[in-house]
């Protein structure tokens, strides 16, 4: 999707950064989000995930929250309702968006008028970044050896955007740093910054 259309989108502010192509597991129990999931399932529509800059994920009275201006739409892959009043969700990040006007419903759910941003351009990692690509393949193999499947297949090692996004998801960097990397419109620049960090940490030689 590369449209820049403007649309209304329900928001789920979280203390995490979702990347396009990334997986996200959520435990939902607040009424506003249970209703949101029901609506998204019924209408087959996504919701928006935005990183919290101030405040908490769980509503606490009239506590104010501040979230980032750019987020990522999430589509529902699995919904498990094994426990009454609690839903376990598995979602996939799809497309970035920029928030315009926002309003809060009486139940506390945020609705935003958003502009959908273009997908990453198709770009292969340059030769200088091949070690970083191999490093991700090794990281995936190591995680699989521990019984962890962090990313959705098929893997796209020939995509600078995919490789940089997957690295960003597992790197021990701050929420603010992940947000800035997610926002970058050029996937090659994003991967170059990841490569620079990895070399600085001695992960890639």
KOLMI-328378 format. One record per residue: x, y, z of N, C-alpha, C, O, CB in turn; residue in one letter. Coordinates in pm, whole numbers, plus 50000, padded with zeros to 5 digits. Each point is the difference from the previous one (the first is absolute). Glycine has a CB too. Layout:
% residues N
X, Y, Z, X, Y, Z, X, Y, Z, X, Y, Z, X, Y, Z, A
...
END
This chain:
% residues 205
50083, 49882, 50000, 49917, 50118, 50000, 50088, 50124, 50000, 50089, 50011, 50084, 49728, 49865, 50036, X
50161, 50217, 49789, 50081, 50120, 49997, 49914, 50125, 50000, 50049, 50110, 49976, 50128, 49764, 49903, X
49692, 50108, 50147, 49907, 50111, 50001, 50031, 50096, 50114, 50051, 49958, 50104, 49775, 49895, 49792, X
50143, 50276, 50084, 50014, 50098, 50107, 49861, 50052, 50039, 49986, 50116, 50038, 50246, 49949, 49878, X
49669, 49850, 50074, 49863, 50039, 50033, 49988, 50037, 50147, 50080, 49958, 50083, 49834, 49893, 49736, X
49986, 50229, 50212, 49970, 50038, 50138, 49878, 49921, 50046, 49902, 49990, 49926, 50197, 50243, 50041, X
49907, 49711, 50153, 49891, 49919, 50051, 49994, 50009, 50151, 50099, 50040, 50063, 49923, 49804, 49741, X
49866, 50121, 50256, 49988, 49993, 50145, 50047, 49862, 50047, 49969, 49898, 49937, 49837, 50267, 50062, X
50268, 49834, 50111, 50058, 49875, 50048, 49994, 49995, 50152, 50042, 50096, 50066, 50110, 49893, 49733, X
49796, 49902, 50259, 50006, 49985, 50145, 50144, 49970, 50042, 50071, 49927, 49931, 49689, 49990, 50075, X
50282, 50139, 50107, 50139, 49987, 50043, 50014, 49913, 50124, 49913, 49997, 50088, 50132, 50226, 49815, X
50068, 49707, 50101, 50037, 49919, 50117, 50138, 50049, 50044, 50101, 49950, 49950, 49761, 49844, 49975, X
50145, 50303, 50167, 50131, 50049, 50045, 50069, 49896, 50088, 49940, 49946, 50093, 49975, 50291, 49897, X
50211, 49735, 49981, 50075, 49897, 50071, 50141, 50047, 50031, 50050, 50093, 49937, 49813, 49730, 49950, X
50200, 50113, 50209, 50139, 50029, 50030, 50090, 49910, 49916, 50088, 49929, 50050, 49850, 50142, 50187, X
50038, 49935, 49634, 50079, 49923, 49903, 49988, 50067, 49864, 49909, 50080, 49978, 50057, 49704, 50151, X
50125, 50184, 49782, 49995, 50050, 49862, 49975, 49881, 49909, 50077, 49904, 49998, 50080, 50289, 50053, X
49734, 49814, 49873, 49970, 49896, 49902, 50060, 50042, 49866, 49990, 50116, 49961, 49796, 49819, 50161, X
50276, 49970, 49809, 50058, 50025, 49868, 49917, 49929, 49894, 49941, 49895, 50027, 50290, 50129, 50074, X
49763, 50032, 49778, 49934, 49926, 49891, 50063, 49862, 49984, 50122, 49986, 49995, 49825, 50232, 49888, X
49969, 49681, 50108, 50049, 49863, 49988, 50031, 49934, 50132, 50035, 49882, 50003, 50054, 50182, 49781, X
49898, 50010, 50325, 50032, 49945, 50131, 49880, 49933, 50065, 49885, 50027, 49964, 50287, 50149, 50061, X
49856, 49736, 50070, 49895, 49929, 50073, 49984, 50063, 50139, 50097, 50045, 50060, 49952, 49741, 49814, X
49829, 50216, 50173, 49970, 50059, 50130, 49896, 49915, 50072, 49895, 49968, 49943, 50158, 50264, 49970, X
49977, 49730, 50211, 49905, 49927, 50083, 49944, 50094, 50106, 50075, 50074, 50064, 50048, 49707, 49896, X
49747, 50217, 50059, 49935, 50088, 50095, 49903, 49923, 50087, 49933, 49907, 49955, 50092, 50283, 49885, X
49968, 49851, 50285, 49899, 49949, 50093, 49902, 50114, 50025, 50038, 50104, 50054, 50124, 49729, 50056, X
49713, 50148, 49852, 49901, 50106, 50006, 49893, 49966, 50103, 49944, 49890, 50000, 50099, 50167, 49759, X
49929, 50039, 50331, 49896, 49978, 50100, 49916, 50124, 50028, 49892, 49989, 50058, 50255, 49839, 50042, X
49900, 50290, 49858, 49920, 50121, 50019, 49883, 50000, 49902, 50014, 49960, 49885, 50190, 50167, 50195, X
49680, 49920, 49967, 49878, 49996, 49918, 50017, 50072, 49867, 49952, 49953, 49897, 49916, 50037, 50312, X
50201, 50125, 49793, 50015, 50077, 49875, 50076, 49919, 49894, 49970, 50010, 49881, 50027, 50204, 50252, X
50101, 49707, 49911, 50079, 49924, 49903, 49932, 49867, 49964, 50018, 49950, 49889, 50189, 50157, 50203, X
49717, 49838, 50001, 49920, 49882, 49965, 49899, 50037, 49891, 49980, 49924, 49905, 50047, 49982, 50329, X
49911, 50211, 49780, 49906, 50048, 49899, 50073, 50028, 49868, 49948, 49971, 49892, 49907, 50129, 50289, X
50265, 49958, 49829, 50078, 50029, 49881, 50031, 49873, 49922, 49984, 49995, 49878, 50115, 50203, 50238, X
49944, 49697, 49955, 50032, 49873, 49934, 49876, 49942, 49933, 50006, 49950, 49888, 50177, 50007, 50280, X
49704, 50050, 49902, 49874, 49950, 49944, 49966, 50071, 49870, 49960, 49938, 49902, 49960, 50007, 50329, X
50096, 50188, 49770, 49970, 50080, 49880, 50097, 49966, 49886, 49958, 49984, 49886, 49951, 50201, 50261, X
50219, 49803, 49886, 50100, 49971, 49896, 49976, 49862, 49938, 50018, 49982, 49880, 50148, 50162, 50242, X
49793, 49759, 49960, 49971, 49867, 49949, 49876, 50003, 49910, 49999, 49942, 49891, 50104, 49955, 50315, X
49796, 50173, 49841, 49873, 50004, 49926, 50016, 50073, 49866, 49947, 49957, 49898, 49929, 50038, 50321, X
50198, 50116, 49784, 50014, 50082, 49880, 50127, 49970, 49921, 50026, 50060, 49896, 49845, 50116, 50221, X
50208, 49731, 49935, 50126, 49960, 49934, 50087, 50123, 49972, 50046, 50022, 49888, 49838, 49778, 50008, X
50135, 50278, 50207, 50080, 50122, 49986, 50112, 50000, 50102, 49991, 49931, 50102, 49808, 50195, 49815, X
50308, 49949, 50057, 50112, 50005, 50095, 49978, 50106, 50107, 49903, 50076, 49994, 50249, 49845, 49825, X
49936, 50083, 50277, 50006, 50110, 50096, 50142, 50054, 49998, 50090, 49939, 49942, 49727, 49961, 50205, X
50203, 50213, 49916, 50133, 50061, 49998, 50074, 49981, 50131, 49942, 50018, 50107, 49972, 50148, 49732, X
50212, 49796, 50153, 50086, 49989, 50118, 50094, 50120, 50002, 50073, 50024, 49904, 49913, 49721, 50094, X
50012, 50329, 50113, 50088, 50115, 50015, 50077, 49986, 50131, 49946, 49952, 50100, 49897, 50196, 49765, X
50282, 49894, 50133, 50084, 49991, 50120, 49965, 50114, 50095, 49984, 50115, 49959, 50201, 49775, 49910, X
49805, 50076, 50258, 49972, 50099, 50104, 50125, 50083, 50030, 50109, 49946, 50021, 49716, 49903, 50078, X
50157, 50282, 49903, 50109, 50090, 50039, 49986, 50038, 50147, 50098, 50028, 50068, 49916, 50061, 49696, X
49860, 49910, 50283, 49971, 50030, 50140, 49871, 49928, 50038, 49905, 49995, 49922, 50212, 50232, 50064, X
49881, 49718, 50136, 49879, 49933, 50047, 50011, 49849, 49993, 50106, 49945, 49967, 49764, 50251, 49960, X
50019, 49736, 50106, 49999, 49855, 50008, 49900, 49937, 49904, 49906, 50065, 49954, 50163, 49955, 50284, X
49954, 49852, 49734, 49913, 49927, 49908, 49861, 49980, 50061, 49899, 50009, 49930, 50301, 49876, 49973, X
49796, 50088, 50227, 49873, 49976, 50069, 49945, 50132, 50050, 50073, 50079, 50061, 50000, 49688, 50006, X
49801, 50256, 49908, 49936, 50126, 50039, 49998, 50015, 50151, 49959, 49909, 50072, 49899, 50082, 49721, X
50188, 50125, 50255, 50003, 50028, 50143, 49932, 50135, 50026, 50066, 50104, 49998, 50148, 49761, 50031, X
49656, 50131, 49994, 49925, 50121, 50027, 50012, 50099, 49886, 49978, 49966, 49883, 50057, 49998, 50360, X
49999, 50160, 49792, 50011, 50105, 49899, 50145, 50026, 49961, 50032, 50106, 49946, 49759, 49998, 50144, X
50296, 49801, 49935, 50142, 50017, 49967, 50017, 50029, 49851, 49944, 49930, 49916, 50119, 49916, 50273, X
50015, 50256, 49781, 50021, 50035, 49859, 50109, 49914, 49939, 50092, 49956, 50069, 49836, 50279, 49979, X
50060, 49743, 49824, 50103, 49926, 49927, 50041, 50081, 49878, 49923, 50080, 49947, 49986, 49698, 50134, X
50213, 50199, 49875, 50051, 50061, 49877, 50059, 49888, 49917, 50082, 49922, 50050, 49965, 50303, 50063, X
49913, 49767, 49759, 50059, 49896, 49915, 50066, 50062, 49879, 49980, 50117, 49968, 49846, 49721, 50109, X
50254, 50081, 49855, 50077, 50047, 49886, 49908, 50036, 49883, 49884, 49959, 49994, 50309, 49898, 50079, X
49862, 50221, 49834, 49922, 50047, 49885, 49991, 49896, 49887, 49912, 50007, 49915, 50158, 50225, 50143, X
50022, 49672, 49944, 50003, 49899, 49894, 49988, 49861, 50063, 50072, 49967, 50095, 50071, 50183, 49757, X
49767, 49770, 50094, 49980, 49864, 50048, 49989, 49904, 49883, 50029, 50036, 49886, 49858, 50051, 50319, X
50070, 49792, 49825, 49989, 49895, 49897, 49866, 49928, 50019, 49962, 49967, 50112, 50292, 50004, 49878, X
49677, 50005, 49900, 49875, 49926, 50007, 50029, 49854, 50033, 50102, 49944, 49960, 49790, 50213, 49875, X
50015, 49782, 50238, 50015, 49859, 50039, 49877, 49923, 49954, 49887, 50042, 50023, 50255, 50021, 50177, X
49883, 49823, 49735, 49889, 49912, 49962, 50000, 49879, 50091, 50105, 49949, 50039, 49905, 50129, 49721, X
49871, 49877, 50274, 49986, 49886, 50090, 50027, 49870, 49926, 49943, 49974, 49894, 49890, 50153, 50241, X
50255, 49790, 49922, 50029, 49868, 49945, 49928, 49891, 50079, 49944, 49907, 49942, 50278, 50177, 49978, X
49781, 49929, 50213, 49937, 49900, 50087, 49938, 50070, 50121, 50055, 50096, 50053, 50111, 49727, 49872, X
49720, 50127, 50116, 49933, 50049, 50120, 49960, 49880, 50084, 49924, 49914, 49955, 49992, 50296, 49926, X
50135, 49784, 50243, 49971, 49889, 50091, 49921, 50054, 50119, 50046, 50091, 50070, 50164, 49784, 49858, X
49672, 50070, 50094, 49916, 50046, 50111, 49979, 49888, 50102, 49888, 49977, 50046, 49996, 50185, 49799, X
50225, 49771, 50190, 49990, 49886, 50092, 49953, 50042, 50139, 49934, 49922, 50069, 50248, 49967, 49803, X
49852, 50234, 50170, 49959, 50048, 50132, 49888, 50103, 49984, 50009, 50087, 49913, 50225, 49871, 50179, X
49664, 50036, 49990, 49890, 50097, 49993, 50052, 50142, 50023, 50071, 50027, 50097, 49768, 49797, 49984, X
50124, 50267, 49829, 50037, 50141, 50017, 50142, 50033, 49962, 50044, 50113, 50018, 49792, 49894, 50159, X
50238, 49895, 49771, 50139, 50023, 49961, 50022, 49942, 49860, 49964, 49886, 49972, 50113, 50108, 50272, X
49984, 50086, 49669, 50034, 49953, 49866, 50151, 50003, 49983, 50067, 50095, 50041, 49712, 49989, 49867, X
50274, 49811, 50032, 50141, 49996, 49962, 50007, 50015, 49849, 49945, 49919, 49925, 50118, 49933, 50274, X
50006, 50253, 49757, 50006, 50032, 49858, 50139, 49975, 49943, 50101, 50016, 50068, 49719, 50153, 49965, X
50182, 49792, 49842, 50125, 49995, 49924, 49975, 50086, 49876, 49908, 49975, 49922, 50159, 49790, 50164, X
50017, 50336, 49897, 49979, 50098, 49893, 50124, 50013, 49914, 50110, 49961, 50038, 49727, 50163, 50107, X
50142, 49933, 49736, 50111, 50028, 49908, 49997, 50149, 49964, 49896, 50054, 49965, 50098, 49708, 49942, X
50122, 50303, 50101, 50011, 50139, 49957, 49993, 50009, 49849, 50057, 49916, 49930, 50079, 50137, 50272, X
49794, 50048, 49747, 49985, 50010, 49854, 50055, 50131, 49944, 50099, 49998, 49926, 49701, 49857, 50093, X
50137, 50258, 50013, 50038, 50125, 49934, 50012, 50115, 50099, 49921, 50011, 50094, 49966, 49909, 49699, X
50213, 50165, 50185, 50017, 50116, 50086, 49895, 50106, 49970, 49947, 50009, 49890, 50299, 49943, 50121, X
49724, 50128, 50092, 49907, 50111, 49981, 50045, 50118, 50085, 50072, 49984, 50099, 49738, 49855, 49853, X
50146, 50280, 50007, 50026, 50121, 50077, 49869, 50051, 50057, 49900, 50009, 49929, 50299, 50049, 49925, X
49802, 49974, 50274, 49878, 50043, 50068, 49975, 50149, 49979, 50090, 50083, 50010, 49945, 49738, 50161, X
49839, 50211, 49797, 49957, 50138, 49991, 49918, 50033, 50124, 50051, 49998, 50112, 49949, 49994, 49635, X
49872, 50039, 50232, 49912, 50031, 50113, 49965, 49873, 50076, 49988, 49892, 49942, 49918, 50305, 49932, X
50077, 49816, 50257, 49960, 49885, 50084, 49880, 50039, 50085, 49977, 50117, 50030, 50262, 49798, 49976, X
49685, 49984, 50032, 49890, 50021, 50094, 49990, 49875, 50087, 50036, 49890, 49958, 49838, 50263, 49879, X
50076, 49866, 50284, 49986, 49888, 50093, 49853, 49974, 50028, 49926, 50090, 50037, 50297, 49964, 50066, X
49736, 49821, 49878, 49862, 49963, 50024, 49972, 49995, 50151, 50094, 49995, 50079, 49902, 49874, 49705, X
49877, 50131, 50255, 49966, 49994, 50142, 50060, 49878, 50071, 50029, 50007, 50119, 49761, 50113, 49826, X
50227, 49769, 49983, 50058, 49879, 50062, 50153, 50006, 50008, 50063, 49907, 50051, 49742, 49964, 49864, X
50254, 50239, 50035, 50145, 50016, 50008, 50075, 49963, 49874, 50120, 50026, 49991, 49857, 49929, 50246, X
49957, 49984, 49663, 50067, 49960, 49877, 50036, 50124, 49918, 49918, 50089, 49980, 49957, 49691, 50019, X
50249, 50222, 49953, 50045, 50110, 49914, 49971, 49968, 49854, 50023, 49888, 49954, 50158, 50171, 50213, X
49768, 50040, 49762, 49977, 49991, 49856, 50082, 50112, 49935, 49996, 50114, 50046, 49768, 49786, 49982, X
50308, 50068, 49868, 50084, 50100, 49933, 49968, 50007, 49852, 49971, 49900, 49935, 50209, 50061, 50234, X
49827, 50160, 49779, 49999, 50019, 49856, 50145, 49983, 49955, 50086, 50079, 50039, 49709, 50080, 49963, X
50232, 49741, 49917, 50140, 49968, 49966, 50023, 50003, 49849, 49910, 49975, 49921, 50105, 49885, 50284, X
50107, 50172, 49759, 50045, 49993, 49862, 50088, 49878, 49986, 50102, 49987, 50068, 49887, 50266, 49903, X
49972, 49656, 49941, 50080, 49881, 49979, 50128, 50037, 49925, 49995, 50073, 49900, 49797, 49783, 50097, X
50320, 50095, 50051, 50130, 50033, 49940, 50044, 49890, 49903, 49959, 49885, 50015, 50103, 50245, 50191, X
50020, 49906, 49696, 50045, 49899, 49903, 50079, 49887, 50064, 50070, 50021, 50099, 49935, 50157, 49729, X
49982, 49703, 50115, 50083, 49888, 50042, 50145, 50028, 49967, 50031, 50088, 49918, 49777, 49753, 50048, X
50283, 50085, 50098, 50140, 50009, 49961, 50016, 49968, 49852, 49932, 49913, 49946, 50138, 50023, 50287, X
50020, 50136, 49703, 50032, 49967, 49862, 50074, 49865, 49998, 50065, 49962, 50097, 49948, 50285, 49839, X
49977, 49683, 49953, 50070, 49873, 49985, 50148, 50029, 49979, 50039, 50059, 49899, 49755, 49828, 50004, X
50287, 50072, 50191, 50144, 50027, 49993, 50076, 49884, 50061, 49969, 49956, 50111, 49991, 50293, 49900, X
50139, 49702, 49915, 50082, 49891, 50051, 50114, 50057, 50086, 50050, 50108, 49971, 49894, 49750, 49826, X
50095, 50071, 50308, 50115, 50046, 50079, 50125, 50005, 49914, 50027, 49906, 49925, 49871, 49996, 50283, X
50179, 50206, 49802, 50123, 50010, 49925, 50103, 49900, 50050, 49986, 49943, 50108, 49967, 50298, 49849, X
50150, 49738, 49963, 50103, 49901, 50035, 50063, 50027, 50135, 50035, 49907, 50073, 50010, 50062, 49685, X
49969, 50160, 50277, 50063, 50036, 50126, 49916, 49958, 50121, 50048, 49998, 50113, 50061, 50194, 49771, X
49764, 49775, 50091, 49909, 49965, 50108, 49973, 49850, 50009, 49918, 49956, 50081, 49979, 50267, 49894, X
50171, 49699, 49942, 49973, 49856, 49996, 50030, 49931, 50133, 49933, 49903, 50035, 50119, 50102, 49722, X
50049, 50044, 50316, 50031, 49939, 50130, 49885, 50020, 50099, 49973, 49914, 50084, 50272, 50124, 49874, X
49688, 50076, 50032, 49885, 50028, 50086, 49883, 49909, 49964, 49925, 49956, 50087, 50150, 50282, 49939, X
49910, 49734, 49844, 49897, 49906, 49956, 50031, 49860, 50054, 49911, 49932, 50052, 50048, 50206, 49738, X
50166, 49821, 50197, 50040, 49868, 50050, 49983, 49994, 50152, 49962, 49896, 50056, 50201, 50079, 49753, X
49866, 50137, 50257, 49984, 50005, 50145, 49856, 49977, 50043, 49974, 49936, 50101, 50218, 50220, 49908, X
49713, 49897, 49912, 49859, 49978, 50032, 49963, 49854, 49980, 49927, 49942, 50080, 50020, 50293, 49853, X
50104, 49703, 49959, 49974, 49858, 49976, 50053, 49917, 50116, 49935, 49904, 50043, 50076, 50134, 49708, X
50106, 49998, 50299, 50057, 49928, 50114, 49917, 50021, 50126, 49981, 49907, 50079, 50247, 50117, 49820, X
49722, 50099, 50120, 49918, 50030, 50118, 49870, 49919, 49996, 49955, 49950, 50103, 50143, 50281, 49908, X
49843, 49758, 49870, 49878, 49922, 49985, 50026, 49853, 50033, 49921, 49936, 50070, 49996, 50224, 49754, X
50195, 49786, 50125, 50036, 49861, 50027, 50020, 49977, 50150, 49960, 49897, 50054, 50147, 50087, 49717, X
49957, 50113, 50295, 50025, 49989, 50144, 49869, 50001, 50078, 49982, 49922, 50094, 50240, 50191, 49876, X
49687, 49976, 49993, 49870, 50008, 50068, 49918, 49874, 49977, 49933, 49951, 50091, 50071, 50298, 49883, X
50002, 49699, 49904, 49927, 49876, 49970, 50055, 49885, 50084, 49925, 49913, 50044, 50030, 50167, 49721, X
50176, 49921, 50257, 50061, 49897, 50083, 49950, 50004, 50143, 50009, 49901, 50072, 50190, 50108, 49783, X
49750, 50108, 50186, 49944, 50014, 50135, 49848, 49985, 49999, 49933, 50026, 50100, 50257, 50126, 49960, X
49757, 49805, 49826, 49856, 49978, 49990, 49919, 50126, 49974, 49879, 50002, 50020, 50153, 49809, 50130, X
50036, 50296, 49805, 49932, 50127, 49976, 49993, 50025, 49848, 50100, 49989, 49930, 49982, 50103, 50293, X
49798, 49940, 49729, 49979, 50035, 49859, 49957, 50147, 49997, 49881, 50030, 50007, 50053, 49729, 49926, X
50165, 50334, 50057, 49968, 50142, 50019, 49934, 50068, 49881, 49930, 50101, 50016, 50259, 49904, 50137, X
49834, 49940, 49728, 49954, 50070, 49880, 49912, 49910, 49914, 50012, 49877, 50001, 50195, 50263, 50003, X
49706, 49924, 49922, 49912, 49928, 49909, 50076, 49965, 49872, 50077, 50081, 49948, 49721, 50037, 50148, X
50180, 49765, 49856, 50058, 49960, 49871, 49905, 50038, 49887, 49880, 50017, 50024, 50246, 49791, 50087, X
49923, 50206, 49765, 50138, 49976, 49956, 50095, 50114, 50039, 49962, 50116, 50004, 49947, 49752, 49806, X
50216, 50095, 50221, 50102, 50099, 50031, 50040, 50072, 49870, 50004, 49940, 49893, 50079, 49920, 50304, X
49947, 50268, 49817, 50032, 50081, 49882, 50139, 50063, 50016, 50014, 50121, 50016, 49740, 49926, 49946, X
50347, 49868, 50032, 50136, 50048, 50019, 50049, 50089, 49885, 50104, 50064, 50012, 49940, 49730, 50121, X
49881, 50208, 49756, 50037, 50085, 49887, 49934, 50137, 50008, 50009, 50079, 49906, 50020, 49715, 49956, X
49905, 50236, 50251, 49931, 50127, 50018, 50063, 50079, 50113, 50000, 49956, 50115, 49788, 49942, 49800, X
50266, 50220, 50052, 50063, 50084, 50103, 49898, 50039, 50107, 50034, 50006, 50118, 50129, 50081, 49712, X
49714, 49941, 50129, 49897, 50038, 50096, 49967, 49887, 50095, 49990, 50021, 50121, 49918, 50136, 49711, X
50075, 49723, 50115, 49965, 49885, 50084, 50113, 49969, 50097, 49975, 49978, 50119, 49881, 49930, 49698, X
50267, 50089, 50134, 50115, 49968, 50086, 50015, 50104, 50110, 50021, 49965, 50116, 50093, 49921, 49689, X
49877, 50243, 50159, 50017, 50105, 50102, 49888, 49995, 50103, 50025, 50018, 50119, 50091, 50125, 49711, X
49761, 49833, 50125, 49887, 49993, 50094, 50014, 49885, 50099, 49972, 50015, 50119, 49883, 50086, 49707, X
50188, 49783, 50123, 50013, 49885, 50090, 50113, 50022, 50101, 49987, 49962, 50116, 49926, 49887, 49702, X
50197, 50212, 50138, 50108, 50031, 50094, 49950, 50097, 50107, 50026, 49981, 50119, 50145, 49982, 49700, X
49755, 50140, 50138, 49951, 50101, 50094, 49912, 49937, 50108, 50000, 50046, 50114, 50009, 50125, 49704, X
49918, 49726, 50147, 49910, 49934, 50095, 50075, 49928, 50111, 49949, 49990, 50112, 49887, 49985, 49704, X
50281, 49975, 50156, 50072, 49919, 50099, 50120, 50069, 50062, 50059, 49948, 50094, 49866, 49855, 49781, X
50112, 50315, 50074, 50115, 50070, 50057, 49966, 50060, 50136, 49889, 50048, 50020, 50194, 50001, 49748, X
50013, 49951, 50326, 49979, 50059, 50132, 50019, 50151, 49996, 50095, 50053, 50060, 49981, 49732, 50047, X
49836, 50284, 49824, 50008, 50145, 49989, 49871, 50060, 50058, 49901, 49930, 50020, 50249, 50055, 49774, X
49854, 50145, 50233, 49888, 50066, 50066, 49877, 50006, 49910, 50008, 49986, 49878, 50155, 50149, 50254, X
49723, 49886, 49932, 49874, 50016, 49927, 50010, 50119, 49905, 49953, 49993, 49886, 49919, 49907, 50307, X
50190, 50209, 49853, 50013, 50120, 49917, 50085, 49972, 49876, 49969, 50047, 49891, 50008, 50096, 50314, X
50130, 49779, 49813, 50085, 49967, 49886, 49926, 49912, 49899, 50012, 50020, 49879, 50190, 49997, 50269, X
49721, 49886, 49902, 49922, 49915, 49911, 49897, 50082, 49923, 49977, 49977, 49881, 50056, 49829, 50275, X
49906, 50290, 49913, 49901, 50086, 49934, 50064, 50078, 49887, 49946, 50006, 49890, 49926, 50011, 50324, X
50243, 50044, 49812, 50068, 50079, 49896, 50038, 49913, 49881, 49988, 50043, 49885, 50099, 50111, 50292, X
49960, 49725, 49849, 50037, 49910, 49890, 49877, 49959, 49920, 50005, 49995, 49877, 50189, 49921, 50258, X
49696, 50054, 49933, 49877, 49961, 49931, 49951, 50112, 49909, 49947, 49975, 49892, 49994, 49876, 50300, X
50076, 50273, 49853, 49949, 50115, 49925, 50080, 50029, 49873, 49949, 50063, 49908, 49971, 50030, 50308, X
50205, 49863, 49779, 50085, 50033, 49885, 49938, 49950, 49869, 49967, 49882, 49990, 50236, 50108, 50159, X
49782, 50098, 49752, 49936, 49959, 49875, 50090, 49919, 49906, 49951, 49933, 49910, 49911, 50269, 50112, X
50270, 49804, 50000, 50094, 49931, 49912, 50051, 49872, 50069, 50072, 50009, 50099, 49997, 50212, 49794, X
49893, 49661, 50055, 50042, 49876, 50066, 50150, 49978, 50000, 50054, 49937, 50091, 49729, 49968, 49843, X
50287, 50148, 49964, 50146, 49983, 49996, 50065, 50078, 50114, 50092, 49951, 50065, 49899, 50018, 49683, X
49961, 50153, 50276, 50055, 50082, 50109, 49973, 49930, 50134, 50087, 49998, 50087, 49877, 50215, 49778, X
49917, 49731, 50151, 49965, 49929, 50123, 50096, 49883, 50021, 50048, 49979, 50112, 49710, 50087, 49861, X
50269, 49859, 49922, 50089, 49884, 50013, 50144, 50044, 50025, 50073, 49934, 50073, 49776, 49935, 49776, X
50192, 50242, 50090, 50136, 50051, 50024, 50019, 50040, 50146, 50106, 49978, 50058, 49903, 50102, 49704, X
49887, 49979, 50299, 50008, 50038, 50141, 50004, 49876, 50089, 50072, 49997, 50100, 49805, 50216, 49850, X
50047, 49685, 50014, 50004, 49874, 50074, 50139, 49938, 49989, 50056, 49952, 50099, 49696, 50011, 49860, X
50303, 50038, 49921, 50134, 49945, 49975, 50105, 50073, 50085, 50089, 49938, 50057, 49842, 49999, 49708, X
50056, 50196, 50240, 50093, 50080, 50079, 49992, 49962, 50148, 50103, 49988, 50067, 49876, 50201, 49766, X
49901, 49792, 50217, 49982, 49960, 50140, 50060, 49863, 50025, 50070, 49980, 50100, 49720, 50157, 49913, X
50184, 49768, 49898, 50050, 49864, 50017, 50152, 49995, 49998, 50061, 49925, 50076, 49730, 49990, 49819, X
50268, 50164, 50017, 50147, 50003, 49996, 50056, 50064, 50126, 50104, 49958, 50051, 49888, 50055, 49698, X
49939, 50089, 50301, 50044, 50065, 50123, 49995, 49906, 50120, 50079, 50013, 50094, 49841, 50204, 49814, X
49985, 49688, 50087, 49985, 49903, 50108, 50083, 49874, 49978, 50003, 49911, 50084, 49768, 50177, 49954, X
50298, 49906, 49848, 50082, 49883, 49970, 49922, 49879, 49954, 50055, 49890, 49992, 50101, 50195, 50172, X
49714, 49934, 49805, 49917, 49890, 49952, 50036, 49965, 49857, 50001, 49883, 49961, 49814, 50188, 50192, X
50216, 50034, 49769, 50042, 49982, 49860, 50140, 50059, 49986, 50027, 50110, 50048, 49732, 49899, 49867, X
50327, 49918, 50018, 50138, 50045, 49983, 50016, 50076, 49868, 50109, 50046, 49967, 49973, 49758, 50169, X
END
